[in-house]
Amino acid sequence: MTTVLRVPEELSARVPAEQRGPGLDRDAVRLLVSRGTAVSHHAFAELPRLLRAGDLLVVNTSPTLAAAVDGRIGHARVVVHFSTRGDDGRWAVELREPDGDGTARARAGTRTGTGVRLPGGGRLVLEEPLSRAGERLWWARTAADVRGVLREYGRPIRYSYTERDQPLSVYQTVFALSSADGAGSAEMPSAARPFTARLVAELVSRGVQFAPITLHTGVSSAEAHEPPYAERFAVPEASARLINNVRAGEGRVVAVGTTAVRAVESAAGADGVVRAAEGWTELVVTPGRGVRVVDGLLTGLHEPEASHLLMLEAVAGRAAVDRGYEEALRGLYLWHEFGDVHLVLPEEEPHTEHCASNSL
């Protein structure tokens, strides 16, 4: 694991960029760029000039659900985070303690058979722990229409480092597509949040291509620092073909978010060829496993214990990740889903127009 320093509380992004001042849009965040251990500082709006014609951005089209609802265990209030619907109809859920300022720690003392009253009269029963993490994540069963409950009573999952609840629209990326079955992500695939329609149009005009994939993310709070659990994904045939064509040419495959890396690498064979695939993936990308397809990664800034940092090391190497995070801390970059972003590119950039904006 990389030796990233502890992130000061004041570097948590408490509100979205567009709420920090008049005239701002989602792209009003900073962009840290790492090429090996060389680091430069930019505005996110400079992204079209940092990529080049023929590059490919792999983007996650999963919409974000209003996945948090209030419930009760006996007389105690809890917050239920609905994460993932299993093939057997059960839901992966997380129970957390409400504290009036975003949800606090995972609830202790839950066990098999615990019942949770849901709004609207439904009841959820915990059946078995989802992982060796124990009490935090559970497979649970309910006769209630969960998606109906979320539509009527749900709100986006948020944590206490954010200032207040936000409408669901704040958590949808420009790439999000509604699915026929109502599936989506428990938490926003946040690396894509700074993109605007205007910026996408500029990227396309400069010859940058886009390959859509889908990975429905689970809850990201990992107090036990456990690896991510299985998530549902799909890489369509057209995107697989586009990725393979770019890899066969001179373009670079840049994943927008760790979710895009997980999906694409799950669809890649040992030969590095991406094939259309869908289903569940348990893949954890580590430095030991490495990456077969992805050349670069656009991602948020992650907590020191997060398993996502292992994925960054797999793409860029430990020295590059350590150097980038040292610079992010020194430059007072903002963390979490409303924060600044980090672009990891290969060291050799002979055709890129360099335009560092170190005054940001």
C-alpha positions as CSV (number, residue, x, y, z in Angstrom):
1,M,0.0,0.0,0.0
2,T,1.2,3.5,-0.8
3,T,2.4,5.7,2.0
4,V,-0.1,8.5,1.5
5,L,-0.2,10.9,4.5
6,R,-3.4,11.5,6.5
7,V,-5.8,13.9,4.8
8,P,-6.7,17.0,6.9
9,E,-10.4,17.4,7.5
10,E,-10.3,20.9,6.0
11,L,-9.5,19.4,2.6
12,S,-12.8,17.6,2.3
13,A,-15.0,19.1,-0.4
14,R,-18.2,20.1,1.5
15,V,-20.3,21.3,-1.4
16,P,-20.3,20.8,-5.2
17,A,-18.1,23.1,-7.3
18,E,-21.1,24.9,-8.8
19,Q,-22.3,26.0,-5.3
20,R,-19.0,27.6,-4.3
21,G,-19.6,30.9,-6.2
22,P,-21.6,32.6,-8.8
23,G,-21.1,31.6,-12.4
24,L,-19.4,28.3,-11.6
25,D,-20.2,25.0,-13.2
26,R,-19.2,21.4,-12.4
27,D,-15.9,21.7,-14.2
28,A,-14.7,24.4,-11.8
29,V,-12.4,22.0,-10.0
30,R,-8.7,21.5,-10.1
31,L,-6.9,18.8,-12.1
32,L,-3.6,17.3,-10.8
33,V,-1.7,15.6,-13.7
34,S,0.8,12.8,-13.0
35,R,3.2,11.5,-15.7
36,G,5.3,9.2,-13.8
37,T,6.7,11.3,-10.9
38,A,6.4,14.5,-12.9
39,V,3.4,16.5,-11.6
40,S,1.6,19.5,-13.0
41,H,-1.4,21.6,-11.9
42,H,-4.3,22.5,-14.1
43,A,-8.0,23.5,-14.2
44,F,-10.3,20.6,-15.2
45,A,-11.4,22.7,-18.1
46,E,-7.9,22.2,-19.6
47,L,-8.5,18.5,-20.1
48,P,-9.1,18.7,-23.9
49,R,-5.6,20.2,-24.3
50,L,-4.1,17.5,-22.1
51,L,-5.4,14.7,-24.2
52,R,-4.9,14.2,-27.9
53,A,-6.8,13.1,-31.0
54,G,-7.2,9.4,-31.0
55,D,-7.3,9.0,-27.2
56,L,-10.3,7.2,-25.7
57,L,-12.2,7.9,-22.5
58,V,-14.0,5.0,-21.0
59,V,-17.0,6.3,-19.1
60,N,-19.5,4.7,-16.7
61,T,-23.2,5.2,-17.6
62,S,-24.6,4.0,-14.3
63,P,-27.1,6.4,-12.8
64,T,-27.0,7.2,-9.1
65,L,-29.9,6.0,-6.9
66,A,-31.5,7.7,-4.0
67,A,-30.2,4.7,-2.0
68,A,-30.4,6.0,1.6
69,V,-33.7,5.6,3.6
70,D,-34.5,6.0,7.3
71,G,-35.5,2.9,9.2
72,R,-36.0,1.6,12.7
73,I,-34.7,-1.4,14.7
74,G,-37.1,-1.5,17.6
75,H,-37.2,2.1,18.8
76,A,-33.7,3.0,17.5
77,R,-33.4,5.0,14.3
78,V,-31.0,3.7,11.6
79,V,-30.1,4.7,8.1
80,V,-30.3,1.9,5.5
81,H,-28.0,2.1,2.5
82,F,-29.3,-0.1,-0.3
83,S,-26.3,-1.2,-2.3
84,T,-26.8,-4.0,-4.8
85,R,-29.7,-6.3,-5.7
86,G,-28.5,-10.0,-6.0
87,D,-29.7,-12.5,-8.5
88,D,-31.8,-14.2,-5.8
89,G,-33.7,-11.0,-5.1
90,R,-31.9,-10.1,-1.8
91,W,-30.3,-6.8,-1.4
92,A,-26.8,-6.0,-0.1
93,V,-27.4,-3.3,2.6
94,E,-25.4,-1.3,5.1
95,L,-26.8,0.0,8.3
96,R,-25.4,3.2,9.7
97,E,-26.0,5.4,12.8
98,P,-27.7,8.7,12.1
99,D,-26.1,11.7,13.7
100,G,-27.9,14.7,12.2
101,D,-24.9,15.7,10.1
102,G,-24.8,13.0,7.5
103,T,-24.6,9.4,8.6
104,A,-21.9,8.4,11.0
105,R,-20.3,5.0,11.8
106,A,-21.6,1.7,10.7
107,R,-24.1,0.3,13.2
108,A,-22.7,-2.2,15.7
109,G,-24.7,-5.0,17.3
110,T,-26.6,-6.2,14.3
111,R,-26.9,-10.0,13.7
112,T,-28.6,-12.5,11.6
113,G,-32.3,-12.2,11.9
114,T,-32.4,-8.5,12.8
115,G,-35.5,-6.9,11.4
116,V,-35.6,-3.3,10.1
117,R,-38.8,-1.4,9.6
118,L,-38.8,0.6,6.4
119,P,-40.8,3.7,5.5
120,G,-44.2,2.8,3.9
121,G,-44.6,-0.3,6.1
122,G,-42.0,-2.7,4.6
123,R,-39.7,-4.8,6.7
124,L,-36.1,-5.8,6.0
125,V,-34.5,-8.9,7.5
126,L,-30.8,-9.4,7.7
127,E,-29.9,-12.9,6.6
128,E,-26.1,-13.2,6.4
129,P,-23.0,-11.0,6.3
130,L,-21.9,-10.1,2.8
131,S,-18.2,-10.5,3.6
132,R,-15.7,-11.2,6.3
133,A,-16.0,-7.6,7.3
134,G,-18.8,-8.9,9.6
135,E,-21.5,-6.5,10.8
136,R,-21.1,-3.7,8.3
137,L,-22.6,-5.2,5.1
138,W,-25.4,-7.7,4.9
139,W,-27.5,-9.7,2.5
140,A,-31.1,-8.9,3.4
141,R,-34.5,-9.9,2.2
142,T,-37.7,-7.9,2.0
143,A,-41.1,-8.2,0.3
144,A,-41.2,-4.5,-0.2
145,D,-40.7,-2.9,-3.6
146,V,-37.3,-1.5,-2.8
147,R,-37.1,0.7,-5.9
148,G,-40.5,2.1,-5.1
149,V,-39.3,2.8,-1.5
150,L,-36.2,4.6,-2.9
151,R,-38.3,6.7,-5.3
152,E,-40.7,7.8,-2.6
153,Y,-38.5,8.0,0.5
154,G,-34.9,7.7,-0.6
155,R,-32.2,10.3,-0.7
156,P,-28.6,10.2,-2.0
157,I,-26.1,8.6,0.3
158,R,-23.9,11.2,2.0
159,Y,-21.3,11.4,4.7
160,S,-20.7,13.9,7.5
161,Y,-17.8,15.6,5.6
162,T,-20.4,17.2,3.3
163,E,-22.3,20.3,4.4
164,R,-25.9,19.2,3.7
165,D,-28.2,16.9,1.8
166,Q,-28.3,17.6,-1.9
167,P,-30.9,16.8,-4.6
168,L,-30.3,13.6,-6.6
169,S,-29.5,15.6,-9.7
170,V,-26.3,16.8,-8.1
171,Y,-25.1,13.1,-8.0
172,Q,-25.9,12.3,-11.6
173,T,-23.0,12.5,-14.1
174,V,-23.5,13.8,-17.6
175,F,-23.0,10.2,-18.8
176,A,-25.7,8.6,-16.6
177,L,-28.4,6.6,-18.5
178,S,-31.6,5.3,-16.9
179,S,-31.9,1.5,-17.2
180,A,-35.1,-0.3,-18.0
181,D,-34.9,-2.4,-14.7
182,G,-34.2,0.7,-12.5
183,A,-30.8,-0.5,-11.6
184,G,-28.1,2.0,-10.7
185,S,-25.3,2.8,-8.3
186,A,-25.6,3.2,-4.6
187,E,-23.0,6.0,-4.8
188,M,-22.1,8.3,-7.7
189,P,-19.3,7.2,-10.1
190,S,-17.8,10.5,-9.1
191,A,-14.7,10.8,-11.3
192,A,-17.1,11.8,-14.1
193,R,-18.9,14.4,-12.1
194,P,-16.8,17.4,-13.4
195,F,-17.7,16.7,-17.0
196,T,-20.2,19.1,-18.6
197,A,-21.9,18.8,-22.0
198,R,-19.9,21.7,-23.2
199,L,-16.6,20.0,-22.2
200,V,-17.6,16.7,-23.8
201,A,-18.4,18.5,-27.1
202,E,-15.0,20.2,-27.0
203,L,-13.3,16.8,-26.4
204,V,-15.1,15.3,-29.3
205,S,-14.2,18.2,-31.6
206,R,-10.5,17.6,-30.7
207,G,-10.8,13.9,-31.7
208,V,-11.1,12.3,-28.3
209,Q,-13.5,9.4,-28.4
210,F,-15.8,7.9,-25.7
211,A,-16.5,4.3,-24.9
212,P,-19.5,3.7,-22.6
213,I,-19.6,0.9,-20.1
214,T,-21.7,0.2,-17.0
215,L,-20.7,-0.7,-13.5
216,H,-23.3,-0.3,-10.7
217,T,-21.2,0.7,-7.7
218,G,-21.9,-0.4,-4.1
219,V,-21.3,1.6,-1.0
220,S,-17.8,3.0,-0.7
221,S,-17.5,3.4,3.1
222,A,-15.0,0.8,4.1
223,E,-14.2,1.1,7.8
224,A,-12.6,-2.3,7.8
225,H,-10.6,-1.3,4.7
226,E,-11.8,-4.4,3.0
227,P,-11.5,-4.8,-0.8
228,P,-14.6,-4.0,-3.0
229,Y,-17.2,-6.7,-3.2
230,A,-18.8,-8.1,-6.3
231,E,-20.6,-5.5,-8.6
232,R,-22.7,-5.9,-11.7
233,F,-21.1,-4.6,-14.9
234,A,-21.5,-4.6,-18.7
235,V,-19.1,-3.9,-21.5
236,P,-21.0,-3.7,-24.8
237,E,-19.7,-5.1,-28.1
238,A,-19.3,-1.6,-29.6
239,S,-17.2,-0.3,-26.7
240,A,-15.1,-3.5,-26.7
241,R,-14.4,-3.0,-30.4
242,L,-13.5,0.7,-30.0
243,I,-11.1,0.0,-27.1
244,N,-9.3,-2.7,-29.1
245,N,-9.1,-0.4,-32.1
246,V,-7.5,2.4,-30.1
247,R,-5.1,0.0,-28.5
248,A,-4.1,-1.3,-31.9
249,G,-3.3,2.3,-33.0
250,E,-1.5,5.2,-31.3
251,G,-4.3,6.3,-29.0
252,R,-4.4,5.8,-25.2
253,V,-7.2,4.2,-23.2
254,V,-8.0,6.4,-20.2
255,A,-10.6,5.1,-17.8
256,V,-12.8,7.7,-16.1
257,G,-12.9,6.4,-12.6
258,T,-11.9,3.2,-10.9
259,T,-15.3,1.7,-11.8
260,A,-14.4,2.0,-15.5
261,V,-11.1,0.3,-14.8
262,R,-12.8,-2.6,-13.0
263,A,-15.3,-3.1,-15.8
264,V,-12.9,-3.0,-18.7
265,E,-10.2,-5.1,-17.0
266,S,-12.9,-7.7,-16.1
267,A,-13.8,-7.9,-19.8
268,A,-10.2,-8.3,-20.9
269,G,-8.5,-11.7,-21.6
270,A,-4.9,-12.6,-20.7
271,D,-4.1,-11.5,-24.3
272,G,-5.3,-7.9,-23.5
273,V,-8.2,-8.2,-25.9
274,V,-11.5,-6.8,-24.6
275,R,-14.6,-8.8,-25.4
276,A,-18.2,-7.9,-24.7
277,A,-19.1,-9.1,-21.3
278,E,-21.7,-8.7,-18.6
279,G,-22.5,-10.1,-15.2
280,W,-20.8,-9.9,-11.8
281,T,-17.2,-9.0,-11.3
282,E,-15.1,-9.7,-8.2
283,L,-11.9,-8.4,-9.8
284,V,-9.6,-6.4,-7.5
285,V,-6.9,-4.6,-9.5
286,T,-3.7,-4.6,-7.6
287,P,0.0,-3.9,-8.5
288,G,0.6,-7.6,-8.4
289,R,-2.2,-8.3,-10.9
290,G,-1.5,-5.2,-13.0
291,V,-3.7,-3.8,-15.8
292,R,-4.0,-5.3,-19.3
293,V,-5.9,-2.5,-21.1
294,V,-5.9,0.8,-19.3
295,D,-3.1,3.3,-20.1
296,G,-4.3,6.1,-17.9
297,L,-6.9,7.0,-15.3
298,L,-8.9,10.0,-14.3
299,T,-10.0,9.7,-10.7
300,G,-10.8,11.5,-7.5
301,L,-8.5,11.7,-4.5
302,H,-8.8,8.7,-2.2
303,E,-8.4,8.1,1.5
304,P,-5.0,6.6,2.4
305,E,-6.5,3.2,3.4
306,A,-8.8,2.9,0.3
307,S,-8.3,-0.1,-1.9
308,H,-8.6,2.2,-4.9
309,L,-5.0,3.3,-4.2
310,L,-3.8,-0.2,-5.1
311,M,-5.5,0.3,-8.5
312,L,-3.7,3.6,-9.0
313,E,-0.4,1.8,-8.2
314,A,-1.2,-0.8,-10.8
315,V,-1.7,1.9,-13.4
316,A,1.0,4.3,-12.5
317,G,3.4,2.7,-10.0
318,R,3.9,3.4,-6.3
319,A,6.4,6.2,-6.8
320,A,4.0,8.2,-9.1
321,V,1.1,7.8,-6.7
322,D,3.2,8.9,-3.6
323,R,4.5,11.9,-5.5
324,G,1.1,12.9,-6.8
325,Y,-0.6,12.7,-3.4
326,E,2.3,14.6,-1.8
327,E,1.6,17.4,-4.3
328,A,-2.2,17.2,-3.8
329,L,-1.7,17.7,-0.1
330,R,0.9,20.5,-0.6
331,G,-1.4,22.2,-3.1
332,L,-4.5,21.9,-0.8
333,Y,-6.5,19.9,-3.3
334,L,-10.0,18.9,-2.2
335,W,-11.0,15.3,-1.5
336,H,-14.1,13.2,-2.0
337,E,-16.9,13.1,-4.5
338,F,-17.3,16.9,-4.8
339,G,-13.5,17.5,-4.8
340,D,-10.7,17.8,-7.3
341,V,-9.5,15.2,-9.7
342,H,-6.3,13.4,-10.6
343,L,-5.3,12.5,-14.2
344,V,-2.6,9.7,-14.4
345,L,-1.0,9.5,-17.8
346,P,2.0,7.5,-19.2
347,E,5.4,9.2,-18.8
348,E,6.0,9.6,-22.5
349,E,3.8,12.4,-23.8
350,P,5.5,13.5,-27.1
351,H,2.3,14.8,-28.7
352,T,0.6,16.4,-25.8
353,E,0.3,20.2,-25.7
354,H,1.6,21.0,-22.2
355,C,-0.1,23.9,-20.6
356,A,0.6,23.9,-16.9
357,S,-1.4,26.3,-14.8
358,N,0.6,26.3,-11.6
359,S,-1.2,29.5,-10.4
360,L,-4.4,27.6,-9.6
